[in-house]
């Protein structure tokens, strides 16, 4: 018995020394990584956020240090500014090979099926949004990566307080997209507390950019610029008084970059709300008429109205502003002015089209 106790004690000492050494090596590695230029992989990189995020990060860290990935074929323009690689987030071994071969430090995980599209194909949404998340977060743990996963106003539901919606409250969403995002938030927080993973997540509102929409509930706030500027009219699928939080894409990317670079000790939590404004379709269209006086608007609510009715009306992002200094630049007037300019320059003048999404 005594010999057994001695052996058990010795084994515990060896295990403790091994754990302690591993922890010290990770701390040293983290200190070294803090001062070097990160190598970044972006999944779902050919969507609305991915391409513009890559442009911003490449301007900061160099073109070759930011790798875009997706399962769709990139345009010639998409290949011009830096590396692109095929990556299927459901292929664990394939992702593992990319991370190892390219010595990835940060993983930005944009791949997802959005709210309206997810409701049309729930099994696929479960695979992409949940199984895909399992793959990237486990790889981030294994290779000690900093991982960013966006969440959404869609992570809240009809039982959540809607005006304002605080950072921590009841969520219980009623779309598979929202359910998958709550799952991602909680899984990321668990991996942070259990394994020390540097998991970071921002809940974005509707993100408005000039890229053509395909699949989000907030898409009306993009479509109206394209339809209104081309044809002078737009039929809105939401009721005129449906209020939701929004932000211009430049603010979205600035928030992402600032949050990615915030020191760990500044972060009071791993998941934050961020926003810039809240408006209704009627308020947006009224502001647009300062630029398109003859704009004709009709309303024909569809199934997306039920989704919007369960989402926040006003987002409380005071914790992000307090903890790491988040501050938006664009209000509704600035957003409308910027969108008129962007759609004119990127579509009406160039006549280029690329199907992406407004994120939620």
Secondary structure by P-SEA (a helix, b strand, c coil): caaaaaaaaaaaaaaaaaaaaaaaaaaaaaaaaaacccbbbbcccccaaaaaaaaaaaaccccccbbbbccccccccccccbbbbbbccccaaaaaaaaaaacccbbbbccccccccccccaaaaaaaaaaaaaaaaaaaaaaccbbbbbbccccccccccccccccccccccccaaaaaaaaaaaaaaaaaaacccbbbbbbcccccccccccccccaaaaaaaaaaaaccbbbbcccccbbbbbbcaaaaaaaaaaaaacccccccccbbbbbcccccaaaaaaaaaaccccbbbbbbbcaaaaaaaaccccccaaaaaaaccccccccaaaaaaaaaaaaaaccccccbbbbbcccc
